[in-house]
Amino acid sequence: MTKEPLLRFTEALVRLAHLVQEVFDEVAKEHDLTPQQAQLLCLLIDGPVGMTELTRALHLEKSSLTGLVDRAGKRGLVARVRDSNDRRACRIVLTREGERLGAMAHDAMTDRLEVLAGKLPQEHRGLLASAIGGILAEHTAQTGRAWNASGS
């Protein structure tokens, strides 16, 4: 039996990123969502988010985010509500249907990733989580842009 050669660190990260995106795409499709809609719903699970924060979290231009929110709104998944602290701004909130689909997509993503990592010993899972956290913290330190934990 031939063992597969060990991946270089960056190659492993790229392959993992592609795998996570593939799982996300599959879950979105199964719930009749675009991947962007699924990401939006997952980001809103913890409550309303402002448009500026969403552009940063989703890495979209303002016009692209506006179109995404408009399309999700037409499907009855999200609504715009006035920001109580700034009358000029609005926040995006999930509707009841958006909450249902967002929770289902989030749970499906979590379940599938848990299955993929299921055979990793707990100490390896902790080490991997810590290493990824360090990479994300370094990115935030360099760019000033934090990654939202609810984006899965």
Secondary structure, DSSP 8 states (H G I E B T S, - for coil): --------HHHHHHHHHHHHHHHHHHHHHHTT--HHHHHHHHHHTTS-EEHHHHHHHHT--HHHHHHHHHHHHHTTSEEEEEETTEEEEEEEEE-HHHHHHHHHHHHHHHHHHHHHTTTS-HHHHHHHHHHHHHHHHHHHHHHS----GGG-
